[in-house]
Amino acid sequence: MVGEKNDSDDVELTKEGFFKFKNMELPRNVVVGKGALEKTGKICNKLELKKDALIVCDPTTRKVAGEDVADVLSGENYEVRIQEIEEADQETIDEVSEIIGKETGFLLGIGGGKPIDVAKYSSHLSGIPFLSIPTACSHDGIASGRASIERNGNKISVDAHTPLAMIADTGIISRAPDRLLSAGCGDIIANATAVLDWKLAKRLRNEEFSHYAANLSEMTSDLLIRNVENIKPGLEESAWQVVKALVSSSVAMSIAGSSRPASGSEHKFSHALDEIADEPALHGEQCGVGTIIMMYLHGGDWKKIKSALQNVGAPTTARGLELSEEEVIEALVRAPKIRPGRYTILGDSKMNRDAARESAKETGVI
């Protein structure tokens, strides 16, 4: 039928009788392994990038990898500038955008969340390529086309450039603090409830749905959960496994054209905590705890989620997040109003405080 959607794909038959295809932006090169940083110059040459590069990093990641990348690029005759940042907020974005200039050929984001978010969003605004060089695997933003930016005191998710290439040196990543690895696992495990929420929105709201993206996201979460006993801090093989999972999660979002495959009610809970808490925990840690509660609300195996998080050393309680029980309850109450257009198991309206307390207590989060 004309105008009918094919639920097995992202293809739509238009009135003109042609199939309409979604444009998916994916990384052209993904390089993962020990010593991968040394290949940065060769990769940039292969991508035929202009010879003027701007590195975005923070003071710590400049020492960890930024200076080394600059040296590698200089050895391939690139003009390299380094810009240190402290925050991923609109003010920083404006400063970096001014620095870019007409001669800048591409940006490199080197670090964890903030430098990569700033680089990917600034490159998006300037219309130039962006390369992602993570120094830790704490979240799936390392290869996604979304950026988390603080604006007017609130964290928001915005469209940004998917990296033209991602270079993940597992030798460097394996030396990152243990907490960052477990947070990355929490962000991947969260795909389990994100997909359940997406399926629910498809059934109740007829929301656009991609089976390919959902299946990839579920598979990524399931594989990690089944192999959590092999994820150990300080091991390059563990860094390798988690980076690959984070990239798969990012690809699922690119296929879907949104963050739906990897962001649902558990992310709403995390964003609510960011608003409430004076000192929020890491994004992946909060999403992991949120996944326990949301899986309980879905009627799923929340104990398996909790066990997986415990196996990778991620927090599973309010105390583990270094937050109060009241902050967790308030976040559950407030979460439905975070990104209201995204339907999840939390529904549209404010969650009853007693129900919030009960679900957190029943799962042992409080």
C-alpha positions in Angstrom: 0.0 0.0 0.0 1.2 3.5 -0.8 2.5 5.2 2.4 2.7 2.0 4.3 5.7 1.4 6.4 7.7 -1.8 6.4 8.2 -2.8 10.1 11.2 -5.0 9.3 13.2 -2.1 8.0 13.6 1.7 7.8 12.2 1.8 4.3 9.0 3.7 3.4 7.0 3.5 0.1 6.2 7.1 -0.9 3.2 8.3 -2.9 5.4 8.5 -5.9 6.0 4.8 -5.6 9.7 5.0 -4.7 11.4 3.6 -1.6 12.7 6.3 0.7 16.0 5.4 2.4 17.4 6.8 5.6 20.9 8.4 5.4 23.1 6.8 8.0 26.4 8.4 9.0 28.9 5.9 10.2 32.7 6.1 11.0 34.8 5.3 7.9 37.7 4.0 10.0 37.6 2.3 13.4 41.1 1.4 14.6 41.4 -0.5 17.9 44.5 -2.0 19.5 47.7 -1.4 21.3 49.8 1.4 19.7 46.8 2.5 17.6 47.7 6.1 18.5 50.9 5.9 16.3 48.7 5.3 13.2 46.9 8.7 13.6 49.0 10.4 10.9 48.7 7.6 8.4 44.9 7.4 8.9 44.6 11.2 8.4 46.6 10.9 5.2 44.4 8.0 4.0 41.3 10.2 4.6 42.9 13.0 2.6 42.3 15.6 5.3 43.6 19.1 5.1 47.0 19.6 6.8 45.7 21.9 9.6 44.4 20.2 12.7 43.0 21.3 16.0 43.2 19.0 19.0 40.6 19.4 21.8 41.6 17.9 25.1 41.7 18.6 28.8 44.8 19.1 30.9 44.9 15.4 31.9 44.3 13.9 28.5 46.8 16.3 26.9 49.5 14.6 29.0 48.0 11.1 28.4 47.7 11.3 24.6 47.3 14.8 23.3 51.0 15.7 23.0 51.8 12.3 21.5 49.1 12.7 18.8 50.4 16.2 18.0 53.9 14.8 17.6 52.6 12.0 15.3 50.7 14.5 13.1 53.6 16.9 13.0 55.8 14.0 11.8 53.4 13.7 8.8 53.7 17.5 8.1 50.4 18.6 9.7 50.1 22.0 11.4 48.7 21.2 14.8 47.2 23.4 17.5 46.0 22.2 20.9 43.1 23.7 22.8 42.6 22.7 26.4 39.0 22.7 27.8 37.5 22.3 31.2 33.8 21.9 30.5 31.5 20.8 27.7 29.2 23.8 27.8 27.9 26.3 25.3 30.6 28.9 26.3 33.4 26.4 25.6 31.7 25.5 22.3 31.6 29.2 21.3 35.3 29.6 22.2 36.4 26.5 20.2 34.2 27.6 17.2 36.0 31.0 17.2 39.4 29.3 17.3 38.7 26.9 14.4 39.0 29.5 11.6 38.9 28.9 7.9 42.1 27.1 7.6 41.3 24.3 10.1 40.8 21.1 8.2 39.6 18.8 11.0 39.2 18.4 14.8 40.4 15.7 17.0 38.7 15.0 20.4 41.1 13.4 22.8 39.9 12.1 26.1 36.7 10.9 27.8 33.4 12.6 27.5 33.9 16.3 27.5 36.7 16.8 24.9 35.0 14.4 22.5 31.6 16.1 23.0 33.1 19.5 22.4 35.1 18.5 19.4 32.2 16.6 17.7 29.7 19.4 18.3 32.1 22.2 17.2 33.0 20.2 14.1 29.3 19.8 13.4 28.7 23.6 13.7 31.7 24.4 11.5 31.0 21.7 8.9 34.5 20.1 9.1 35.4 16.5 9.9 36.0 15.1 13.4 38.2 12.2 14.7 37.5 10.6 18.1 40.5 9.4 20.2 39.2 8.1 23.5 41.5 7.7 26.4 38.9 5.8 28.4 35.8 3.7 27.5 33.3 5.1 30.0 30.3 5.7 27.6 29.1 5.1 24.1 29.6 8.7 23.0 33.1 7.9 21.7 31.7 6.9 18.3 28.1 8.3 18.2 26.6 11.3 16.4 25.2 12.8 19.6 26.9 15.2 22.0 26.1 16.0 25.7 26.4 19.8 26.2 25.5 21.9 29.2 23.4 24.9 28.3 21.8 27.3 30.7 22.7 25.0 33.6 21.1 21.9 32.0 22.7 19.0 30.2 21.1 18.5 26.8 21.7 16.0 24.0 22.3 17.5 20.6 23.0 16.4 17.0 26.7 16.3 16.2 29.1 14.8 13.8 29.7 11.1 13.8 33.5 10.7 13.9 35.1 10.2 10.4 37.4 7.9 12.3 37.8 6.5 15.8 41.3 5.6 17.1 41.2 3.6 20.3 44.6 2.7 21.8 43.9 -0.1 24.2 47.3 0.3 25.8 46.2 3.7 26.9 42.6 2.9 27.7 43.5 -0.1 29.9 45.5 2.3 32.1 42.5 4.5 32.8 40.9 4.5 36.2 39.0 1.2 36.9 35.8 3.2 37.6 35.7 4.4 34.0 35.7 0.9 32.6 32.8 -0.2 34.8 30.9 2.9 33.9 31.3 2.0 30.2 29.9 -1.4 31.0 26.9 0.2 32.7 26.2 2.3 29.6 26.2 -0.8 27.4 24.1 -2.9 29.8 21.6 0.0 29.8 20.7 -0.9 26.2 18.6 -3.8 27.6 15.9 -1.5 29.0 16.4 1.2 26.3 15.3 -1.3 23.6 12.4 -2.6 25.8 11.2 1.0 26.1 11.5 1.5 22.4 9.4 -1.6 21.7 6.8 -0.3 24.1 6.7 3.0 22.3 6.3 1.2 19.1 3.3 -0.8 20.4 1.6 2.0 22.3 2.5 5.0 20.2 3.3 3.5 16.8 6.8 5.1 17.0 9.2 4.6 14.2 11.2 1.5 14.9 14.2 -0.2 13.4 14.6 -3.9 14.0 18.2 -3.9 12.8 19.1 -1.2 15.2 17.2 -2.8 18.1 18.7 -6.2 17.5 22.3 -4.8 17.3 21.7 -2.9 20.5 20.3 -5.9 22.3 23.0 -8.2 21.1 25.7 -5.8 22.3 24.2 -5.7 25.8 23.6 -9.5 25.9 27.1 -10.3 24.8 28.6 -8.1 27.5 26.4 -9.4 30.2 27.3 -13.0 29.3 31.0 -12.1 29.4 31.2 -9.9 32.4 33.5 -12.3 34.3 36.1 -11.7 31.6 36.1 -7.9 32.1 38.9 -7.0 34.4 40.5 -3.6 35.1 43.9 -3.1 33.7 43.6 -5.8 31.0 44.0 -4.7 27.3 41.6 -7.5 26.3 38.9 -6.1 28.5 39.5 -2.6 27.1 39.2 -4.2 23.6 35.9 -5.9 24.4 34.3 -2.8 26.0 35.4 -0.5 23.2 34.0 -2.8 20.5 30.7 -2.9 22.4 30.6 0.9 22.7 31.2 1.2 19.0 28.4 -1.3 18.2 26.1 0.7 20.4 27.0 3.9 18.5 26.4 2.1 15.2 22.9 1.1 16.4 22.1 4.7 17.0 23.4 5.7 13.6 21.2 3.0 12.0 18.2 4.2 14.0 18.9 7.9 13.3 18.4 8.6 17.0 19.7 7.5 20.4 16.6 5.3 20.9 18.5 2.0 20.8 20.8 3.0 23.7 18.8 5.6 25.7 15.5 5.1 27.5 14.0 5.3 30.9 17.3 4.5 32.6 18.9 7.5 30.9 16.0 9.7 32.0 16.7 8.6 35.5 20.4 9.5 35.1 19.6 12.9 33.6 17.2 13.6 36.6 20.0 12.7 39.0 22.3 15.2 37.1 19.7 17.9 37.9 19.1 16.9 41.5 22.5 15.9 42.9 25.2 18.3 43.9 27.8 15.8 42.8 26.3 13.3 40.4 28.1 10.0 39.8 29.4 9.0 36.3 26.8 8.8 33.6 27.3 5.1 33.0 27.2 4.3 36.7 23.8 6.1 37.1 22.4 4.5 33.9 23.4 1.1 35.3 21.5 1.6 38.5 18.6 3.0 36.5 18.6 -0.2 34.4 18.1 -2.3 37.5 15.0 -0.4 38.5 13.6 -0.1 34.9 14.1 -3.8 34.2 12.1 -4.4 37.4 9.3 -2.1 36.2 9.3 -4.0 32.8 8.9 -7.3 34.7 12.2 -8.5 33.4 15.2 -10.2 35.0 16.6 -7.3 37.0 18.7 -9.6 39.2 20.7 -10.6 36.1 21.4 -6.9 35.4 22.4 -6.3 39.0 24.7 -9.3 39.0 26.4 -8.2 35.8 27.0 -4.7 37.2 28.5 -6.2 40.4 30.8 -8.4 38.4 32.4 -5.4 36.6 32.6 -3.4 39.8 29.9 -0.9 38.9 27.6 0.5 41.7 24.2 -1.0 42.2 22.9 1.0 45.1 22.3 4.7 46.0 25.2 4.3 48.5 27.4 3.0 45.7 26.6 6.1 43.7 27.4 8.2 46.8 23.9 9.6 46.6 21.1 9.7 49.2 18.0 7.5 49.0 15.9 10.6 48.7 17.8 11.7 45.7 17.2 8.4 44.0 13.5 8.6 44.8 13.2 12.2 43.6 15.0 11.2 40.4 12.5 8.5 39.7 9.6 10.9 40.3 11.2 13.5 38.1 12.4 11.2 35.3 9.2 11.0 33.3 9.4 14.7 32.6 12.9 14.4 31.2 12.7 14.5 27.4 8.9 14.2 27.5 8.6 13.3 23.8 10.4 10.0 24.4 7.9 7.4 25.7 9.2 4.8 28.1 8.0 2.4 30.8 7.7 5.5 33.1 4.8 6.8 31.0 3.9 10.5 30.6 3.1 11.6 34.1 4.8 12.0 37.4 5.6 8.7 39.1 3.9 8.2 42.5 6.5 8.7 45.2 5.4 5.6 47.1 5.8 3.6 43.9 9.2 5.0 43.3 10.3 4.1 46.8 8.9 0.6 46.5 10.7 -0.1 43.2 14.0 1.2 44.5 13.6 -0.8 47.7 12.5 -4.0 46.1 15.6 -4.0 43.8 17.9 -3.2 46.7 18.9 0.2 45.2 17.9 1.7 48.5 
